[in-house]
């Protein structure tokens, strides 16, 4: 059947309506393969949307409802329950940013999503020059509870490091934000945007950290970390 408004259908019909198994290409170029009832997608079916997203699963009266898998063109994947064409019920989303949420969804949004990131431990760490340090981060909900169903967020930290002197400070930044390679923010269904800002080392010939005159000397100085920015999501 060719439609005057655009699109075509090939498959089973009953009383002039799509009924049973068939393939529909609508006027927008979206393609559906699967079962129909009274002209609408109803039962098991697969759709390739105009933007490149693909859905395979249950349909009820033209809407995604039941269990289904959505594979987005950006690489994100959702598998779980649907209701009225949105995520609803138990499901798992692996977002293209690397963030993963497993749990309950209502109207397309996680029920227990994390709203903030906190770094556990002291605000200032004393470390020896050249030695590694460990930071522990935690995802929290609005009520302060730990968000156990979400993981995979990449924590990027902008930090300034300075010498601790007996009489004065000599601030030296080891890292800088590479503004020239900032990427477009990625909106996530978890309520936050991912903004990748890679950290770069100082260019060749840049001033190295050194002790101020009158101090004990660079080799015996103690480094203290002073966070110069908020952790990114």
Residue pairs with C-beta under 8 A, 6 or more apart in sequence:
1 8
1 9
1 10
1 13
2 8
3 9
3 27
5 27
6 26
6 27
7 24
7 25
7 26
7 27
8 24
8 25
9 18
9 22
9 23
9 24
9 25
10 22
10 23
11 18
11 20
11 21
11 22
11 23
11 24
11 36
12 18
12 19
12 20
12 21
12 22
12 36
13 19
13 20
13 22
14 20
17 38
17 39
18 24
18 36
18 38
18 39
18 40
19 36
19 37
19 38
19 39
20 35
20 36
21 34
21 35
21 36
22 33
22 34
22 36
23 31
23 32
23 33
24 31
24 32
24 36
24 41
25 31
26 32
28 50
29 50
30 47
30 48
30 49
30 50
31 47
31 48
32 41
32 45
32 46
32 47
33 45
33 46
33 47
34 41
34 43
34 44
34 45
34 46
34 59
35 41
35 42
35 43
35 44
35 45
35 59
36 42
36 43
37 43
37 61
40 59
40 61
40 62
41 47
41 59
41 62
41 63
42 59
42 60
42 61
42 62
43 58
43 59
44 57
44 58
44 59
45 56
45 57
45 59
46 54
46 55
46 56
47 54
47 55
47 56
48 54
49 55
51 73
52 72
52 73
53 70
53 71
53 72
53 73
54 70
54 71
55 64
55 68
55 69
55 70
55 71
56 68
56 69
57 64
57 66
57 67
57 68
57 69
57 82
58 64
58 65
58 66
58 67
58 68
58 82
59 65
59 66
60 66
63 84
63 85
64 82
64 85
64 86
65 82
65 83
65 84
65 85
66 81
66 82
67 80
67 81
67 82
68 79
68 80
68 82
69 77
69 78
69 79
70 77
70 78
70 79
71 77
72 78
72 96
74 96
74 186
75 96
76 93
76 94
76 95
76 96
77 93
77 94
78 87
78 91
78 92
78 93
78 94
79 91
79 92
80 87
80 89
80 90
80 91
80 92
80 105
81 87
81 88
81 89
81 90
81 91
81 105
82 88
82 89
83 89
86 107
86 108
87 93
87 105
87 108
87 109
87 189
88 105
88 106
88 107
88 108
89 104
89 105
90 103
90 104
90 105
91 102
91 103
91 105
92 100
92 101
92 102
93 100
93 101
93 110
93 189
94 100
94 152
95 101
95 152
95 188
95 189
95 190
96 186
97 152
97 153
97 154
97 186
97 188
97 194
98 152
98 153
98 154
99 150
99 151
99 152
99 153
99 188
99 190
99 194
100 150
100 151
100 152
101 110
101 113
101 149
101 150
101 189
101 190
102 149
102 150
103 110
103 111
103 112
103 149
103 150
104 110
104 111
104 112
105 111
108 189
109 189
109 191
110 149
110 150
110 189
110 190
112 141
112 145
112 147
112 148
112 149
112 150
113 141
113 147
113 150
113 190
113 191
114 139
114 140
114 141
114 147
114 150
114 153
114 190
115 140
115 141
115 142
115 191
116 139
116 140
117 137
117 138
117 139
117 140
117 153
117 155
117 231
117 233
118 137
118 138
118 140
119 135
119 136
119 137
119 138
119 231
120 136
120 137
120 138
121 135
121 136
123 227
124 224
124 225
124 226
125 133
125 224
125 225
126 164
126 222
126 223
126 224
127 133
127 223
127 224
127 225
128 222
128 223
129 218
129 221
129 223
133 225
135 155
135 157
137 155
137 231
138 146
139 146
139 147
139 150
139 151
139 153
140 146
140 147
141 147
150 190
153 233
154 194
154 196
154 232
155 231
155 232
156 196
156 197
156 198
156 199
156 231
156 232
157 227
157 229
157 231
157 232
158 175
158 177
158 197
158 199
158 227
158 228
158 229
158 230
159 174
159 175
159 225
159 226
159 227
159 228
159 229
160 171
160 173
160 174
160 225
160 226
160 227
160 228
161 172
161 173
161 174
161 209
161 223
161 224
161 225
161 226
162 169
162 170
162 171
162 172
162 223
162 224
162 226
163 169
163 170
163 172
163 209
163 210
163 211
163 212
163 215
163 221
163 222
163 223
163 224
164 221
164 222
164 223
164 224
165 211
165 212
165 215
165 221
166 215
166 216
167 212
167 214
167 215
168 212
169 212
170 209
170 210
170 211
170 212
172 207
172 208
172 209
173 202
173 228
174 201
174 202
174 209
175 199
175 200
175 201
175 202
176 199
176 200
176 202
177 197
177 199
177 200
177 229
178 197
178 198
178 199
178 200
179 197
181 198
182 195
182 196
182 197
183 195
183 196
185 193
185 194
185 195
186 193
186 194
186 195
187 193
188 194
192 233
193 233
194 232
194 233
195 232
195 233
196 232
197 232
209 218
210 218
211 217
211 218
211 221
215 221
